[in-house]
Amino acid sequence: MLGCAEKAWLAGFNVLRLNQRNCGGTERLTPTLYHSGLSIDIRSVIAELSERDSLPEIFAAGFSMGGNLVLKMAGEWSVAAPSSFRALAVVAPALDLAVCADALAKTENFIYQRHFVTNLRRHMRYKASLFPDRYPAATLRPLASVRSVREFDDVITAKFCGFRDADDYYARSSAKNVVVSIARPTLVLTAEDDPFVPITSFDLSALRANPNISFVASRYGGHCGFVARKETGNHANGEDRFWVESRLIQFLRERSQILR
């Protein structure tokens, strides 16, 4: 099985995978929490690769929450992005956080909601054990009654990340606010049957009218799935079996002045 990073390497790209704050065993490195509006983290990495390492071409890709971050970064940068930043591609981006939180709360998505909330609560308690002065026990008491991602964002994310409440966090951190300003070639891939990034969240005139954005919605694919039928395509190299990864790499490669 070829992952997206492996496929990118085979296509001629050097790949850097960015762990969000507190992900991948990095909880001890910073007292702060990550959230879906921290596009500045990705922007800082790209700026460093461009300025310090003088890379001639840089591309960005994001999935789900990462997709929101990458779109938000590109929109905030707009025409001021480094010249080496060529293009971006996102898969099932949660570009309207409030809509996605509401979708997660639907009865049919109960198992996803429970999984996310269980992990969020566990990670938050571990983080508090590392930085008890920043996250005193009294501030974590509401965790016991949290049953949804929105409730977690209301009592934890908003409280410790400078937002008034979950609604304020979603409103200020959603990429939908800035997609109109994206000035680099952009591929947006999603599925009509995604359980918690509703296809209706892409009914944005700012997105559809931006000539820099190519929007593709498949009938099936779920949330970042897109596994093609086994009996079709050339599976020796995974090109058709893992459809979305192949489309992403193809889009970025076509916009490279070096790899074409």
Rosetta blueprint (number, residue, H / E / L):
1 M L
2 L L
3 G L
4 C H
5 A H
6 E H
7 K H
8 A H
9 W H
10 L H
11 A L
12 G L
13 F L
14 N L
15 V L
16 L L
17 R L
18 L L
19 N L
20 Q L
21 R L
22 N L
23 C L
24 G L
25 G L
26 T L
27 E H
28 R H
29 L H
30 T L
31 P L
32 T L
33 L L
34 Y L
35 H L
36 S L
37 G L
38 L L
39 S H
40 I H
41 D H
42 I H
43 R H
44 S H
45 V H
46 I H
47 A H
48 E H
49 L H
50 S H
51 E H
52 R L
53 D L
54 S L
55 L L
56 P L
57 E L
58 I E
59 F E
60 A E
61 A E
62 G E
63 F E
64 S L
65 M H
66 G H
67 G H
68 N H
69 L H
70 V H
71 L H
72 K H
73 M H
74 A H
75 G H
76 E H
77 W H
78 S H
79 V H
80 A H
81 A L
82 P L
83 S L
84 S L
85 F E
86 R E
87 A E
88 L E
89 A E
90 V E
91 V E
92 A L
93 P L
94 A L
95 L L
96 D L
97 L H
98 A H
99 V H
100 C H
101 A H
102 D H
103 A H
104 L H
105 A L
106 K L
107 T H
108 E H
109 N H
110 F H
111 I H
112 Y H
113 Q H
114 R H
115 H H
116 F H
117 V H
118 T H
119 N H
120 L H
121 R H
122 R H
123 H H
124 M H
125 R H
126 Y H
127 K H
128 A H
129 S H
130 L H
131 F L
132 P L
133 D L
134 R L
135 Y L
136 P L
137 A H
138 A H
139 T H
140 L H
141 R H
142 P H
143 L H
144 A H
145 S H
146 V L
147 R L
148 S L
149 V H
150 R H
151 E H
152 F H
153 D H
154 D H
155 V H
156 I H
157 T H
158 A H
159 K H
160 F H
161 C H
162 G L
163 F L
164 R L
165 D L
166 A H
167 D H
168 D H
169 Y H
170 Y H
171 A H
172 R H
173 S H
174 S L
175 A H
176 K H
177 N H
178 V L
179 V H
180 V H
181 S H
182 I L
183 A L
184 R L
185 P L
186 T E
187 L E
188 V E
189 L E
190 T E
191 A E
192 E L
193 D L
194 D L
195 P L
196 F L
197 V L
198 P L
199 I H
200 T H
201 S H
202 F H
203 D L
204 L L
205 S H
206 A H
207 L H
208 R H
209 A H
210 N L
211 P L
212 N L
213 I E
214 S E
215 F E
216 V E
217 A E
218 S E
219 R L
220 Y L
221 G L
222 G L
223 H L
224 C L
225 G L
226 F L
227 V E
228 A L
229 R L
230 K L
231 E L
232 T L
233 G L
234 N L
235 H L
236 A L
237 N L
238 G L
239 E L
240 D L
241 R L
242 F E
243 W H
244 V H
245 E H
246 S H
247 R H
248 L H
249 I H
250 Q H
251 F H
252 L H
253 R H
254 E H
255 R L
256 S L
257 Q L
258 I L
259 L L
260 R L
